[in-house]
Amino acid sequence: MDFQAGILQDGGPMESLEKQLICPICLEMFSKPVVILPCQHNLCRKCANDVLQAANPYWQSRGSSISGGRFRCPSCRHEVLLDRHGVYGLQRNLLVENIIDIYKQECSSRPLKKGEHPMCEEHEDERINIYCVTCEVPTCSMCKVFGAHKDCEVAPLQTVFQGQKTELNNCISMLVAGNDRIQTIISQLEDSCQSTEENSEAAKRELCARFDALAALLEEKKAELLQRISQEQADKTAFIQSLICQYKEQLEKSSRLVETAIQAAEETGGAAFLMGIGTHPSMLSLPRIVEASKGGRLDKIEQGYESMDAFSVSLDHLTEAVHALDFDPAEEDEEYFDGEEEEVEE
């Protein structure tokens, strides 16, 4: 007897019990042995093995189903880790198996009702027991012999049912395995996204450190050049100040000499005039006045002495170099490493 989902149509506790005994993979009532997963959900051992093989396709070539592995529970998506015994290492749920036995005994003792099996709409007393392959619909034997499907190709209903159920189970297994692979890809992409953020932050820190070092070097060079200008300024200023002091001293002497000479020139008496202008070094002498009137022989600064044009710096080449700053292209790195390999080979 085929104990499929929906065999009881009258509702009640037995129908609720039946829903709890359906495998989420094959959609049939659990078949012995029933294994219990770590998340407390149940699967047929065969279905659990199918899910394991679908989630680990590369292990199918080993020729044995006894191996470790992992798959996700189809009910709650909890990851199930298996040891080297594979699904045979999972504990059997004897309670569920006993409940299934009791359920089957109860169903077999109940008489079949007319409404428990689909009946043909054209022939109300005929059960639907064959499948029309041409029209792809279930039908009854009378429809094949006398009815609308007499010229169609038919097949046993149970055969078609088992074939489509098997195909559906395979699709479910593939979907479960596909979901696991998608989840794995999502996890890998999330890890790649996180790694990209971390690598970007590291690259930013390195770039900032390099520019800070360059800025510090420029500041150091600027301070050095400013110090040289300041030293040149101090030397020239000191020399000019010394000349100013010398010229002031000469001006003061010349002014006193002018006053004395004016007083001597105002003298009207010849004897007194000549007595005032003598030849003794301590006296006001005419040669001395003549010599002073010719101007001093102090040092003078050259034309353009105050200019600082010699300390001008051209930064055009540095400006161009800064504008040309860019990240190293990967192609150049590859050529560089290729060149190194060629040198090593040589």
Secondary structure per residue as TSV (DSSP state, phi and psi in degrees):
chain	resnum	aa	ss	phi	psi
A	1	M	-	360.0	138.1
A	2	D	-	-92.7	110.3
A	3	F	-	-94.8	86.6
A	4	Q	-	-99.8	165.0
A	5	A	T	-64.8	135.7
A	6	G	T	89.9	14.7
A	7	I	-	-71.2	-25.4
A	8	L	-	-102.9	125.4
A	9	Q	-	-112.3	-3.4
A	10	D	S	-90.3	1.8
A	11	G	-	74.2	-176.5
A	12	G	S	104.3	-172.5
A	13	P	H	-61.4	-36.1
A	14	M	H	-65.2	-37.0
A	15	E	H	-67.2	-40.3
A	16	S	H	-64.1	-39.1
A	17	L	H	-64.6	-40.8
A	18	E	H	-59.9	-39.1
A	19	K	H	-64.8	-29.7
A	20	Q	H	-79.0	-12.6
A	21	L	T	-103.9	16.4
A	22	I	B	-95.4	130.0
A	23	C	-	-73.7	131.7
A	24	P	T	-71.6	-8.5
A	25	I	T	-94.4	-59.8
A	26	C	T	-88.1	-9.1
A	27	L	-	59.3	21.3
A	28	E	S	-109.5	168.1
A	29	M	B	-63.6	142.7
A	30	F	-	-50.5	136.3
A	31	S	-	-107.2	145.4
A	32	K	S	-68.0	146.9
A	33	P	S	-81.8	152.6
A	34	V	E	-99.9	126.1
A	35	V	E	-104.1	146.4
A	36	I	E	-107.4	127.3
A	37	L	-	-81.9	163.6
A	38	P	T	-58.0	-25.7
A	39	C	T	-85.1	7.9
A	40	Q	S	75.3	8.9
A	41	H	-	-89.5	157.2
A	42	N	E	-111.9	151.4
A	43	L	E	-146.6	152.1
A	44	C	E	-64.8	144.5
A	45	R	H	-61.0	-40.2
A	46	K	H	-62.2	-43.4
A	47	C	H	-65.5	-39.8
A	48	A	H	-61.9	-40.4
A	49	N	H	-67.0	-37.5
A	50	D	H	-63.8	-42.6
A	51	V	H	-64.2	-40.7
A	52	L	H	-62.0	-45.0
A	53	Q	H	-65.9	-36.6
A	54	A	H	-69.7	-35.7
A	55	A	H	-77.1	-19.9
A	56	N	-	-129.6	71.2
A	57	P	G	-64.9	-26.7
A	58	Y	G	-75.0	-14.5
A	59	W	G	-86.5	-9.0
A	60	Q	G	-67.6	-22.9
A	61	S	G	-77.5	-4.1
A	62	R	G	-74.6	-16.8
A	63	G	S	80.6	7.6
A	64	S	-	-147.0	143.3
A	65	S	S	-89.6	-3.0
A	66	I	-	-89.7	97.7
A	67	S	S	-165.6	162.1
A	68	G	-	-73.3	-179.6
A	69	G	E	157.1	-170.9
A	70	R	E	-152.9	151.5
A	71	F	E	-158.1	170.8
A	72	R	E	-105.0	140.0
A	73	C	-	-62.2	128.1
A	74	P	T	-68.1	-13.2
A	75	S	T	-91.4	-42.5
A	76	C	T	-124.1	-1.4
A	77	R	-	66.7	14.7
A	78	H	-	-70.3	136.3
A	79	E	E	-77.4	126.8
A	80	V	E	-104.7	121.4
A	81	L	E	-101.7	129.1
A	82	L	E	-111.6	148.3
A	83	D	-	-86.2	-164.2
A	84	R	T	-67.6	-17.3
A	85	H	T	-80.1	-8.2
A	86	G	G	66.0	-143.3
A	87	V	G	-68.5	-17.4
A	88	Y	G	-73.1	-12.8
A	89	G	G	-87.2	-6.0
A	90	L	S	-78.6	146.5
A	91	Q	E	-75.4	138.7
A	92	R	E	-78.5	143.7
A	93	N	-	-97.6	88.2
A	94	L	H	-67.0	-29.4
A	95	L	H	-64.0	-45.2
A	96	V	H	-65.3	-38.3
A	97	E	H	-63.5	-40.7
A	98	N	H	-66.1	-38.3
A	99	I	H	-64.7	-38.1
A	100	I	H	-64.0	-41.6
A	101	D	H	-60.2	-45.4
A	102	I	H	-64.3	-39.7
A	103	Y	H	-63.9	-43.0
A	104	K	H	-66.1	-38.8
A	105	Q	H	-63.5	-39.4
A	106	E	H	-66.2	-41.2
A	107	C	H	-69.0	-37.3
A	108	S	H	-70.1	-24.5
A	109	S	H	-82.6	-13.7
A	110	R	S	-88.4	135.2
A	111	P	-	-69.7	144.5
A	112	L	-	-70.6	138.8
A	113	K	-	-103.6	158.8
A	114	K	G	-61.8	-35.8
A	115	G	G	-79.9	-6.5
A	116	E	G	-78.9	-12.7
A	117	H	S	-125.3	133.5
A	118	P	-	-58.3	135.7
A	119	M	B	-109.9	154.2
A	120	C	-	-71.3	136.9
A	121	E	S	-71.9	-33.0
A	122	E	S	-79.0	-36.6
A	123	H	S	-123.0	95.7
A	124	E	T	-64.2	-25.0
A	125	D	T	-91.3	0.4
A	126	E	S	-104.7	132.3
A	127	R	B	-82.4	149.4
A	128	I	-	-75.7	111.4
A	129	N	-	-132.0	-0.1
A	130	I	E	-132.5	168.5
A	131	Y	E	-126.2	127.3
A	132	C	E	-83.8	109.2
A	133	V	T	-69.5	-33.6
A	134	T	T	-67.1	-48.0
A	135	C	T	-91.7	-10.2
A	136	E	T	58.7	45.9
A	137	V	E	-139.7	148.1
A	138	P	E	-71.7	149.4
A	139	T	E	-153.6	-174.8
A	140	C	-	-112.5	172.0
A	141	S	H	-66.6	-35.2
A	142	M	H	-64.6	-36.1
A	143	C	H	-65.9	-32.3
A	144	K	H	-73.2	-37.0
A	145	V	H	-81.8	-47.5
A	146	F	T	-120.5	-14.5
A	147	G	S	-96.3	-149.9
A	148	A	T	-71.2	-16.5
A	149	H	T	-109.4	22.6
A	150	K	T	-68.6	-25.1
A	151	D	T	-100.4	8.0
A	152	C	S	-96.9	162.2
A	153	E	-	-88.2	129.7
A	154	V	E	-122.0	166.1
A	155	A	E	-146.0	157.9
A	156	P	E	-57.5	136.6
A	157	L	H	-61.9	-41.8
A	158	Q	H	-66.0	-35.5
A	159	T	H	-64.9	-46.3
A	160	V	H	-64.1	-40.0
A	161	F	H	-60.6	-49.1
A	162	Q	H	-63.9	-40.3
A	163	G	H	-62.5	-47.6
A	164	Q	H	-68.8	-33.6
A	165	K	H	-67.1	-40.9
A	166	T	H	-63.1	-43.4
A	167	E	H	-62.4	-39.7
A	168	L	H	-64.4	-41.8
A	169	N	H	-63.1	-41.2
A	170	N	H	-62.9	-40.4
A	171	C	H	-64.3	-40.4
A	172	I	H	-62.4	-44.0
A	173	S	H	-61.7	-41.4
A	174	M	H	-66.4	-38.2
A	175	L	H	-65.3	-42.0
A	176	V	H	-62.4	-45.4
A	177	A	H	-64.1	-39.4
A	178	G	H	-62.9	-38.9
A	179	N	H	-63.7	-39.8
A	180	D	H	-63.5	-41.9
A	181	R	H	-65.7	-39.4
A	182	I	H	-63.6	-42.2
A	183	Q	H	-62.6	-38.3
A	184	T	H	-63.9	-42.6
A	185	I	H	-63.8	-40.5
A	186	I	H	-61.2	-43.7
A	187	S	H	-62.4	-41.7
A	188	Q	H	-63.8	-41.0
A	189	L	H	-65.1	-39.6
A	190	E	H	-63.8	-41.4
A	191	D	H	-63.3	-40.2
A	192	S	H	-63.7	-39.2
A	193	C	H	-63.1	-44.3
A	194	Q	H	-65.0	-42.0
A	195	S	H	-63.4	-38.1
A	196	T	H	-61.8	-42.9
A	197	E	H	-63.9	-43.9
A	198	E	H	-65.2	-43.4
A	199	N	H	-65.3	-36.1
A	200	S	H	-64.9	-42.5
A	201	E	H	-63.8	-39.9
A	202	A	H	-64.1	-41.7
A	203	A	H	-64.5	-38.5
A	204	K	H	-63.9	-44.0
A	205	R	H	-62.5	-42.0
A	206	E	H	-64.5	-42.2
A	207	L	H	-63.4	-43.8
A	208	C	H	-62.5	-39.2
A	209	A	H	-64.4	-40.7
A	210	R	H	-65.5	-43.1
A	211	F	H	-68.6	-35.9
A	212	D	H	-63.9	-41.5
A	213	A	H	-63.6	-40.7
A	214	L	H	-64.6	-41.1
A	215	A	H	-64.1	-39.5
A	216	A	H	-64.6	-39.5
A	217	L	H	-64.2	-41.4
A	218	L	H	-64.4	-40.2
A	219	E	H	-64.2	-40.5
A	220	E	H	-63.9	-43.3
A	221	K	H	-66.7	-38.4
A	222	K	H	-62.3	-42.5
A	223	A	H	-63.3	-38.5
A	224	E	H	-63.4	-46.5
A	225	L	H	-66.6	-37.9
A	226	L	H	-63.0	-37.8
A	227	Q	H	-64.2	-38.9
A	228	R	H	-65.5	-41.2
A	229	I	H	-64.2	-42.8
A	230	S	H	-63.4	-39.0
A	231	Q	H	-65.2	-42.8
A	232	E	H	-62.9	-40.1
A	233	Q	H	-61.9	-43.8
A	234	A	H	-64.4	-42.5
A	235	D	H	-63.3	-47.0
A	236	K	H	-67.5	-40.6
A	237	T	H	-63.5	-40.5
A	238	A	H	-64.1	-41.2
A	239	F	H	-65.3	-42.8
A	240	I	H	-66.0	-39.8
A	241	Q	H	-63.8	-36.9
A	242	S	H	-65.5	-39.0
A	243	L	H	-63.8	-40.7
A	244	I	H	-60.4	-42.2
A	245	C	H	-64.5	-41.3
A	246	Q	H	-63.4	-44.6
A	247	Y	H	-67.8	-34.5
A	248	K	H	-66.2	-40.9
A	249	E	H	-63.5	-42.2
A	250	Q	H	-65.1	-38.2
A	251	L	H	-64.8	-38.2
A	252	E	H	-66.2	-43.2
A	253	K	H	-64.5	-42.5
A	254	S	H	-65.2	-36.1
A	255	S	H	-66.3	-41.5
A	256	R	H	-65.7	-39.2
A	257	L	H	-64.6	-36.5
A	258	V	H	-65.4	-42.5
A	259	E	H	-62.7	-43.3
A	260	T	H	-66.2	-40.9
A	261	A	H	-66.3	-37.7
A	262	I	H	-62.9	-42.7
A	263	Q	H	-63.4	-40.0
A	264	A	H	-68.2	-34.8
A	265	A	H	-70.6	-24.3
A	266	E	T	-79.4	-10.4
A	267	E	-	-70.2	129.8
A	268	T	-	-96.1	-24.7
A	269	G	-	-82.5	135.3
A	270	G	H	-65.1	-44.4
A	271	A	H	-63.7	-44.9
A	272	A	H	-64.8	-39.1
A	273	F	H	-62.1	-46.2
A	274	L	H	-69.7	-31.7
A	275	M	H	-69.8	-31.3
A	276	G	H	-74.6	-31.7
A	277	I	B	-109.9	98.7
A	278	G	-	-110.5	-170.0
A	279	T	S	-108.4	-2.0
A	280	H	S	-73.6	143.3
A	281	P	T	-58.8	-29.8
A	282	S	T	-80.8	-7.8
A	283	M	S	-103.5	161.4
A	284	L	B	-70.9	117.3
A	285	S	-	-115.1	150.0
A	286	L	H	-67.4	-42.2
A	287	P	H	-60.2	-35.3
A	288	R	H	-65.4	-40.3
A	289	I	H	-67.6	-39.8
A	290	V	H	-63.0	-43.0
A	291	E	H	-64.0	-40.3
A	292	A	H	-68.5	-31.0
A	293	S	H	-71.5	-16.5
A	294	K	T	-81.0	-8.9
A	295	G	-	96.6	153.6
A	296	G	-	-77.8	166.9
A	297	R	-	-111.8	41.0
A	298	L	-	-77.4	162.0
A	299	D	-	-67.6	155.2
A	300	K	-	-130.9	155.9
A	301	I	-	-88.0	147.9
A	302	E	-	-73.6	161.0
A	303	Q	T	-67.4	131.7
A	304	G	T	80.6	14.0
A	305	Y	T	-61.9	-32.1
A	306	E	T	-81.4	-3.3
A	307	S	-	-70.7	146.1
A	308	M	-	-119.9	26.1
A	309	D	G	-63.6	-23.6
A	310	A	G	-68.2	-14.1
A	311	F	G	-103.4	17.9
A	312	S	-	-78.1	141.7
A	313	V	-	-123.5	132.7
A	314	S	-	-95.3	121.6
A	315	L	-	-110.1	17.1
A	316	D	H	-62.7	-42.8
A	317	H	H	-66.2	-34.9
A	318	L	H	-69.0	-38.1
A	319	T	H	-62.1	-44.0
A	320	E	H	-63.5	-38.6
A	321	A	H	-66.0	-38.0
A	322	V	H	-66.3	-42.3
A	323	H	H	-63.9	-29.3
A	324	A	T	-85.9	-2.6
A	325	L	-	-61.1	133.6
A	326	D	-	-159.6	168.5
A	327	F	-	-74.6	149.2
A	328	D	-	-68.6	125.9
A	329	P	-	-68.5	148.5
A	330	A	H	-66.0	-30.9
A	331	E	H	-62.5	-40.0
A	332	E	H	-65.8	-37.4
A	333	D	H	-62.5	-42.7
A	334	E	H	-64.1	-42.5
A	335	E	H	-63.4	-36.3
A	336	Y	H	-64.1	-47.2
A	337	F	H	-67.6	-36.5
A	338	D	H	-61.9	-40.8
A	339	G	H	-63.0	-39.2
A	340	E	H	-64.5	-41.0
A	341	E	H	-63.0	-39.6
A	342	E	H	-64.4	-39.5
A	343	E	H	-64.4	-39.5
A	344	V	H	-65.2	-43.2
A	345	E	H	-62.2	-41.1
A	346	E	-	-63.7	360.0
